[in-house]
Amino acid sequence: MDDILRLLRDNISAVFTLLGVVVGSLLSFLSTSALRMREARLRVTEKIIDQRIQAHEEIARWATSLSNGYGVGHYRDAERTSVFAPGFMLSSDKFGEWKQEFSEIWDRYGFWISAGLHRELRLLSAYVQELSKILAHGYPENIWIVGVMIYEDFPAFMMQIQNQCYRYLTSDALMLRAPSQRVTLAPEAEAAIKRKRELAHTVLFSQRERIEKLARTDPNEVEQGLSFSVFDYFRKQYLAEDEEVDRG
């Protein structure tokens, strides 16, 4: 025992040096591992944020289609105010293409978007489903006049969707924070209820019976009862084409 203690005293410097090397190596290994893990998390977070930024940018860009109006005629008054319909409701084919595009946007980016944007797209989806039901029981040739009646609904949807995109891009994205899709929080739940109530006040829902009746009216009788004159170029470009298909 005395020999061991004497050996340690004689080589104390070497012992501490060895311990220092061992402890230093261990600390270096731990710090390097922690740094690598942190860098890996940052790379993953960066990719996720990039994907979510892209999702919000693409949806904001797509949302502009909601307010793209097409002049179909003018009112029979002194001002001859123009009458518009959504560009995607000029024909059944255009409406079908637009719905397919909406579905693809939802499938591609739905996982990455914020809870607020998710809510707005769900509301638009519910709106489109009701609209599709009405159109399915009406004449395809009447889709444009239904579009005239509900035209003012779509800019409001566009504004709400783009506001949610802007909110994420100017807040969560700048703080490298992933958008939460939790909808159980009180503010989000209240916002969802409020928006559903607003949906009930859209032209489509508030005047549903009138719109359904118009959609089912004989196309030959529809134009006679309009309060506006249809543009000739619109009639030739869309209505005449539909008539030729019917005759064929």
N, C-alpha and C positions, 0 to 999 in steps of 0.2 A: 504493500500500500504506500509506504514511504517512497519507494522507488518510483511509483506512478506519479505521486504528487511532485517529486523532484523533477521528473521528466516534463510534467506540464509547466512547472515554473521556468525550467530552462528553455522551453519552446513556446512560451505564452504568445509571443509575437506571431509565430507561424500559425498557431491555433486560431488567433483572432483574424489573421489574414485569410485563412481558409474559410472560416465562418462568414467573413465579409464577402468573399467571392460567391459562396453558396447562396447567401441571402440576396446579394445583388443580382445574381442570375435569376433567382426565383421572382424577385420584384420586376426585373426586366421582362421576364416571360409573361407575368400577369398583366403588366401595363401594355405590352405589345398585343396580347390577346384581347384586352379590353378595347384598345384602339382599333383593332381589326373588326371587332364586333360592331363598334360604333360606326365605322366607315361602311360596313355592310348594311347596317340599318339605314344610314343616310342614303345609300345608293338605292335601296328598295323604296324608301320614302319618296325619293326624287322621282323614280319611275311612276309610282302611284300618283303623285301630285301632277306629273306631266300628263298622265292618262286622263285624270279628272279635269285638268285645265282644257285639254283637247275636247273632252265630252261637252263641257259647258260652252266652249267656243262654237262647236259645230251645231249644238242645239240652238244657240242664240242666232246663228246664221240661218238655220232652217226656219226658225220662227218668223222670219220676214215674209215667208210665203203666205202667212195668215192675213197679212194686210195688203197683199197685192190685188188691187181691184181692177176690174175691166169694165170699161164703159159699154153699156148695152142699150142705152137710150137716153131720152130727156123728158122731163115732166112737161105736160101741156100747160105751161103757165108763162107769164111774161118773162120770167128769168130764164126759162128753159134749163133748169137745173139738171145736171147730168145724173144718171142713174147707174149705179155700179153693182157688180156681183163679184164674189171671190173668183180669182182666176182659175182655181181648181174646181169650180162648180159650173163651168161653162158647158160641160158635157159629162155624161156618165163615165166615159173613158178617162177624162182628166181627174175626176173625183176618185176613181179607182186607183189611178197612179199615185195620187197624193196620199191616199190612205195606206198604200203599200210603202211609200217613203216614210210615213209617220211610224209605221210598224217596225221598219228597219232601224230607224233612229232609236226607237225605244229598246229594241233588242240589243243594239250595239253599245249604247251608252247608259242604259237604265241602271246598271250596277254601280256606275261611277259617280252619279250625280247626288247633289245635296237633298236633304229631306224636303226643303221648300220647293225645289224644282220638281222633285218626284211628285209632290202633291199637285202641282199645276198641270203636269202631264197626265196624271190620273183623271183630273177633272176634264181636261180636253178630250181624253179618251172616252169618258162617260158621255160627253156631249156628242162626239162623233158617232158613238154607238146608237144613241137615240135618233140622230139625224139619219143614219143609215137605215134604221127601221122604218122611218117615215118614207124615205125615198124608195125602199124596196116594195112598198105597197102602192106606189104611184106610177105615173107615166115617166119613163126615162127622159122624154122630151121636156118635161117641166122642171128639171133640176136647176136650170139657170134662174128661173123665176123664184124658186125657193131660195136660191142664193141671194137674190135681190132683197128678199124679206129679212134674211138673217145676216146680211153683210156686216152690219154694225157690231155683231157679237165678236167677230174674229180679231179686230184690232185690240180689244180688251184682253183677249187671251195672249196675244203677242206681247203686250206690255207686261203682263204678269210673268210670263216665262222669261223674257229678257231681263226683267228686274231681278229675278232670282239668279240668273246667270251672272249678272253684273255684281250682285251681292257676294257671290262666292269668289269671283275673280279679283275683287278689290278688298277682300277681307281674309277669308280662310286661306286662299292660295298664297297671299303675300306673307302669311305667318307660317307657311308650310304645314298647314293643318288640313287633314283629310275631312271632307264633309260628312257630318253625321247623318245617318238615315234613321235614327231613333225618332219615332213619332209619338212617344208616350209622354213627352214633356208637356206641361200645361200650356205654354205659349204656342207650341206647334199644334196641339189639339184644338185650341181656341181658334187659331188661324184656319185650320181645316174646316171647322164648323162654319166659320164666317164665310169662307169661299163657297161652300156648298149652298149656303143661303143665297149668295150672289148668283150662283149658277141657276137657281130657280127663277131669277128675275131676267134672265136672258130672253131674247125674242123667241128663240126656239121653244123654250119651256113655257113661257108666259102666254104665247099665242099658238100653242101646239095644235089645237083643234082647227084653227083657221089654216094653218100651214098644211095639215094633213088633207083638209078638204081641197085646197089648191093643188096639191101634188096629185090628187086623184081626179081632177077635172080634165075633161077631154082637151087635149092640146089645141084643137081647132077653136075652142071656146075661150081659152085662156087669154090670148092676146086681145080679143075684142073687149074684155073687161078690164084691161090695164088702164092705170091712170097716167101712163106715159107712152110716148112713141118709141118704138124699137128702132135702133140705128140700122140702116140698110146693110152696112158692111158686116154688122154682127149677124144679121139674118142670113146673109149670103155665106158667111164663113162657118157658122155653126148650125143655125136652124135649117137652112137649105140642105146641108149635108145630111142631117138627120132625116129630113123628108125623103131625100133620094135613097137612103138606105131602107127606109120603110117601104118605098114603092118597089125597090128591088126585091 
